[in-house]
Amino acid sequence: MIRFKLAEQIEKKQFQESRRITVQEVAEATGVNRMTLSKILNHKGYSTGTDILDRLCIYFGCRVEELVEHVPD
């Protein structure tokens, strides 16, 4: 299963910028629907496309390995 580390990236960005980052802010900055981000955060095993991963990597300034990981079932 693929596990998203979106919550960790949000926390990291909040710490770096010393401010709160909301899902709505990420949605507006990336063009990714807020509901999609919510599903990534809350639904185990949620699947999404590479275009969304690319947008999130650009926003967080991270590599894809820092955003997703493979977890054996």
N, C-alpha and C positions, 0 to 999 in steps of 0.2 A: 504494500500500500504506500502511496505517496502522502507524506505529511507536510503541510504548509507551515512555515515558521513566520507567518505574517505578524502575529502578535509580538513575537520577539523583535522583529524589525521595527514595529511601531514603538515599542518600549525603548529600543536603542536610539531611534531618532528623537524621541521625547527627551531622553537623557542628554544627547548631544546638543539639542537646541534649548534645553531648559524650559520647555513648555509642553502643554498637553496637545496631542495630535488626535483628532477624531477620525472615525471611519469616513464621515462625510468629507472631511478635508482631503483625505487620501483619494476618495472617489472623484472629487472635483479636480484635483491636481493631475490625476492619471487618466481620467476619462473612463474609468471602470465603474460600472453601476454599483451603487452602494449595497444593493441586495446581493450582488455577486461577491463582494468583499465580505459581507456578513456570512454568506455560505462557506466561503473559504475559512473564515475564522471559527465557525461553529459546527459544521457538518463533517464528521469524520469520513474520509474517503471521497470528498467532493472532487470532481474533475473539472479542469478548466484548460483553456487553450494557451498555446505558447505566446500569442500576442499579448495576453493579459500578464503573463509572467514577465515578458519584456518590459511592459509599461511599469510594473511594480519594481523591477530591478533598476530601471532608470530613476524612478522617484526616490528609492532608498539608497541609490548609489552602491548597489551590492551585486554580487555574482549570483547566478541562479542557485548555486549550491548553498548559499546563505538563506535562501527563501524556501527551498523544498528539500526534503530528504526522503530516502526510501527506508521504510520500516517493514521488516518481514511480518507477514500476517501471523 
